[in-house]
Amino acid sequence: MSIYSAKKPTEQEAALFKGHDILSTYQFTKEELEILMRTAGYYEEALVAQKRLYDMDGKVMAALFYEPSTRTRLSFETAMHRLGGSVITVAESAKNQISSTSKGETMHDTFTIVDGYADVIVCRSPQTGVPQIGAAAAEHPVINAGDGAGQHPSQALLDMYTIGKEKGGVDGLTVAMVGDLKNGRTVHSLIEFLAMYDTKLIFVSPDSLQMPADITAKTREKGIEIEETKDLKYAVSKADVIYMTRVQKERFASEEEYNAVKDDYIIDGALVKSFKPGAIILHPLPRVNEITVDVDEYPGAAYFRQARNGLPVRMAMIALVTGNVK
């Protein structure tokens, strides 16, 4: 069965998620991935039909966002509202602190307190490992919405959902990952799911931003063919899916280091002519300058559709971990 096939989970399938945290793509089996994909399809059908849902009626989601976010935060909050639930939010940054963390409260204590207010907690942090600390402290499920340069499982799930919809499946695809592969938690997460299928990966980056060696080695051990190159034009001519990433300025020690690599890989209208027929472009967004605006007209420019897919996918995540798929 295709990973994109709308279907409400059975009681046995739903039981695999109920009460569990979602912290990393490494925790998923292929079966669990495909159950979540089908559940997302089930919710997308409900959204298209404009059904009023009450799956999370009377439930509360706490959104703890300690790092700036547009798509992830708003889609998680919208997902909870679409499911009929309510949302409480802490949204702050190092320069705009509004919670008791500014007074020295630990993440353990914050999660322990919030756990008493909510039925599910979604957390984004600039520091790797914070959602894991929260999961250890809280009794209710915790969902990692991105932790530093670590993991971003909900993004990887919506990426897989998008690939399944756009390409009809995953097996047999060549996926080029381009840009900041060192700091990009989205590619670190997605690679684990892609390795569950018969895929080939092409890594395109400058030397200073290569995929971490341990991730590359582990992926090769699973039998996945990986090619590493600096040649973007070559890579896009071979790829069915081009996964662009921005160079993450906030992860660099200095402006000088960032400026040295920020313009290395850019897709523009001229480069699109070198694409393999039918290729799609994905990007977790926000984009800076790595995809020019004229590329938006290319039929395979799927990045805005990809962002919209975050809504049904995150609805599925919330409903499954709380045991409320109705």
C-alpha positions, 0 to 999 in steps of 0.5 A: 500500500502507498504511504499516501492512502487515506485511512482511519487507523484500526484500534490496534494501529492507534494503540501503537501511538497512544501515550507515546512521545514523538521525539525523533524519526529514529523511534519509528518503524516503517509500519508506524510511519505508514499508519501515520501517513494514512491517518494524515490522509484521513484528516486531509479528506475531512479538511477538504470536505470542510467537516467540523471535527471534535476529536480533541474536544475538551482537550488542551495542547501546550505549545512551548516555542523557545525559538522563532517559528511560523509554519511549525507553530501555526500549523500545530496550533491550527491542527489542534483547533481543527480537531476541536481542542484548545491551545495555550502557548509560550512563544519567546526567544533569547531576546524576548523572554516572557516565561519563568525560564528568564528567572532560572527555572529549569526545563524539567520544572517547566514541563512538570508544571505545564504537564498539569495544564495540558493533554499534549505538549509540543516543544521547539527549542534552540538547544538539542535535547530539550524535548527529551528532558520534557518527555522525561518530566511529563506524563502526557505525550511530548512532541518535538517540534525541532531541537537545535541541530538535532531532530525535527520529526514532524517536518520529516513526516510532512516531507514524506507525506508530500513526496508520497502525494507528489510522486505516488510513492517513495521506492525507486526515487533519487533524492538530492539534499542540498545546502546546509547538511551539517546543521539542518535538523530537517535532513537529519530527520528525513534521511531516516525515513528515506532509508526505509525505502529503496532510494538513492541519496545525493548529498550536495554541500560545501566541505564545511556543511557536509552531512555529519559523518555518523549519519552518512555511515549509518545510512550506508550500513542500511544499504542505501546508496549515497553519492556526495558532490559539490556539483548542484547542476549534476545533482538536479539532473539525476534527482526525482526530489530536490530537497533544498535547505537554507544555510542556517545563519543562527548556527554559525559562530561568526558572520564571516563564516556564514557569508563564506558559504551562504550563496554557494547553492541557488536554484533559479529559472535557468537551473530548472532547465537542467532538472530531470523531467518530473522532478519536484523541489521541496524546502522546509522554509523559510527560504532566504535566497537559495530558491529564486522567486521565478522558480515558484512558477515551475509545476514541480515547485512543491514547497508551498504545498509541502508547508500546507501538508503540515496541517493534516500531518500534525493533526494525525500526530496530535490525535494519535499520541492522545488516543483521540482519532474519532 
